Amino acid sequence: MEADEVSIREQNFHSQVREYTICFLLFAVLYIVSYFIITRYKRKADEQEDEDAIVNRISLFLSTFTLAVSAGAVLLLPFSIISNEILLSFPQNYYIQWLNGSLIHGLWNLASLFSNLCLFVLMPFAFFFLESEGFAGLKKGIRARILETLVMLILLALLILGIVWVASALIDNDAASMESLYDLWEFYLPYLYSCISLMGCLLLLLCTPVGLSRMFTVMGQLLVKPTILEDLDEQMYIITLEEEAIQRKLNVVCRTSQSLSNISVTSTVEYQAVELERELEKVKSKKMNLEWRKKASAWERNLVYPAVMILLLTETSISVFLVALNILYLLVDETAMPKGSGGPGIGNASLSTFGFVGAALEIILIFYLMVSSVVGFYSLRFFENFTPRKDDTTMTKIIGNCVSILVLSSALPVMSRTLGITRFDLLGDFGRFNWLGNFYIVLSYNLLFAIVTTLCLVRKFTSAVREELLKALGLDKLHLSNNPRDSETKPSANGHQKTL
C-alpha cells in the first residue's frame, strides 16, 4: 500500500516537472520571438551614459516579457482547441501523453497570472523607472531611481484601490461586497482584472469591426492588383517625376550650404537637406515597390488578389453569421452564456459540430479577429500616432504598445467565447469574470458587434458608389465621403503633392 502511494507521488512529481518544462520551453520560444520584434522597432540608442543604458535595458526586458505573455494569451484558445481534437483522435497514443487537461489548465492559469503581473506591476514599473531621475537631495544612481519608482507604484496602487472602492460603493453598495474587497488576492485582484477585461472587450468591440473593413485596404496595398484596377505605368511616371524634383531640390540645398558661412543659416540648410534626404528615401522605397509590383507574374496579378479578397470576405461573413447565430442561442438557451456550466473536459468530446474541420475554422477565425483588431487599433484616429516605426520607436512608446497589445490579447479569448466563435469554455481565472454572467451585457455585446461590423462593411463596399453619386450631385467638393487620412495628399500629374 505504501509502495503504491510512493509510486503515485512519483508520477505526480514527474508529471508536474514535465508540465513546467513544457511551459518554460513554450515561453522561451515566445520570449525570443518577442525580443527580435521589439529590437526591430526600438530606436537605436545614441551615446548614452551607463545608468541610462541599464535603465533602457531593464525596460526592454520587461517589455519583451509582456509581449511574450500577450502572444501566449493569443495562442491559449487555439492551442486548447487543437489539443482537444488531437486527444479525441489519438486517445491512447504514447507520444501525446504529455498533452493533457492538467497542462492546458496550467497554461490558462499561468497566462492569467502573468497578465496580471505585467499589467499591474511590470509595465508600470518599467514606465516609472524609465521616467525617474531620483528624489532631490539623494545621490543620483540606479538605487535612487528604483526608490522613486517604488514610491510611485505604491501611490498608483493606492489610487487604483480608492477608485475600485468608490466604484464598488456606487454600483453594489452592500456590506458583503465591501468586506470582500479586504480579500486582496481572492477577490480584489480578480475583480480588478475583470474590469480590465471588460474594458479590453469594449476596446476590441471598437477596433475589430474597423479592422475587418480595413483589412481589405491593407491586403490591397500588399498584393498586386489586376491591371483593370490600377495603372502602374502612370504611377511609375508620377513617382519618377517626384523623385527627380526632390533630387533637384536636394542638389540646390547642398550647393547653398557649401556657399554659406553663417553658422545659424548653415544649420537650417543642413536640417532641410536631412528632411529632403528622408523624403527621397521614402520616394525611392515607393518606386522599388512599384517596380516589384510591375514585375509580378500574370497569375499573381490576376489570381492571388481576387482569391485573397474573396477569402477575407468569406471569413468576415462567417464571423458575422456565427455572431448572429449566437444571438439566437442566447435568446433560447441559457447554456449559451459564456459563464455557463463547465464543459465535458479536455479530450472527452468535440466542441465543434464539424469535428476537426470546424475546429480548424474556429482557429482561423480567432487569428483573423486578432489581426483585424490590431489593424483596427492602429487605424483609429486616436491611436494612429501610436504606431511603432522600424528603428525609430522610443522606449516609452514601446511600453505603451506592449500594454495595449496585452489588453487586446487577454480579452481575445473572452471575446471569442462571448461572440460564439468557439464553444470552448474559458478555463482558469478567465471564466471567473463577473460580467460574463450578465445576460444583458453579453446580448448587447453580440448585437453591437454584428451591427457595427455590418455597417463598416457596407460603408467600405459602397464608398465608390457614394462618391460617384456625390459627383453627380455636385457635392464632391465638400468631401463628405473621403477618408481624412487618404484625402490629405494626392499626387498630381507633375509629381508634386496637392493639398485638398
Phi, psi and omega in degrees: 000316178293325178295322178294319179295318178297319179296321179294318179296320178296319179296319178296320180296314181294322179294321178294318177298318179297318180295316179295324178295317179296317178299318180295317181295317178298316180292325178297318178297315179296324181293318180296315178297318180295323179297316179294325179294314182292317180294338177290326183261341183295139178294133179294126185292136173280192178290107183245163174286163183297323182295313179295325179295320178294317179298315179296323181292319178295316178297324178296317180294319179293321178293321178296318177299317180295318179294324177295320176296321178297316177297322177296322178294325177293322184277353184303303185294311177300320180295321180292319181294314181291327177294320178298318180290324179293319179294328176289322183284324183231074186290330186249014182287131183292326187283352179240022178293335179290340182270095184222177182295327179296319178296316183292318176298321178296321178296319179296318180294319178294321178298318178294317180296312181292328177295316175298317181298315181291320186287323187256345184236299191292313182290317172300321177297316181297319181291310181293325178293324179289326183268351185283154176230352184097146180291151178293136180097344178264156178291130182292144179159185181295319181298318179296322180290323177295320179298315178297321179296317179295320178296319178294323178294320179296317178297320178295320178296319177296322179296314179295320178300316178295320179297318180293322177298315179296316179297320179294323179292326181283321185275312185227085183277077183229142182296322180295318181292325178290321178291329180293338178291342176291336178279093189295317188276320187274336183234313189296307181295316174299323178295317179295318179292331175296320177294318178296321178296320177297318177297320178296320178293324176293322176295320175296324177297330178277321187277320188296312177300321176296318179293325179298322177281330181285337182299327179296320178291318181296314179292329175295330177282332181274332183259166179269122182279156174299158185295339181284346183259343180205153179249099183290329179296317178295319178295321176296321179296317181293316183290330177292316176299320179294320178297317179295320180295317179293322178296320178295318177299319180295320178296318179296317180294321179295318178294324179293319180294329179287332183270348182270148178244343178290129186292316183294318179293322180296319179296322178295318179293322177294323176297318177298322179296320179296318179296320179293324177295319177297316179295324179293322178296320178297317180294321178295320178296320176297321179294319178296322177296318178295321178296321177295318179292328180289331180275359182297147181286169184291320180292325177292327181281320188259350183244314186294313183299308177299322180296318180293319179296320178294322178296317178297317179296321179295314180297319179294318179295319178296321179298314179294322179295318179295323178294317177297321178294323179293327176297319177295320178298320180296326183283336185244346186223124181287332181289352177284348177297141181296334177258059182259202180288154180295150181283184182289350181105168183284127175081010180260326182204149177282135181269000179247142180295327184261017175068225185296324179294317178295323177295318177298320178296320178298318180297317179298317180293323179295314177296323179296319178294323180293314178297318179295322179294321178293316177298317178293325179298313181279352176271343178293143185297329182287333185248006185291331175280358180271355185292128179289146179241145183298127177059018183214041180240124180290162181293325178296318179291327176296319178298315178298319178294321179296320178295317180297315179296324179295317179296317180294315183290325178291329179275349183297312177300323180293316179295318181298320178286323181293322181278353180080016176296326176222155177258008180288123183293145176288127183260166177064214181286349179294332180271004183261005182294133187294321188287347179291340178269001180271114185297319185290323177294315181295316180295317179297323179297315178296316180297315180296319180297313181296317183291313183294319179296317178296318179295320179296319179292319178297318179295324180293314187273350177252007182295320180294318178295321180294321178294321179294322177295320178294323176295320180294328179272357180078019182255011183291336180288345179278345179056050181285336186245001182277146173285128183301326181286334181270340186257007180289318181223137174223137181287136177263180186293333182269008176089355178270172182259130175262127176270124182265000000 
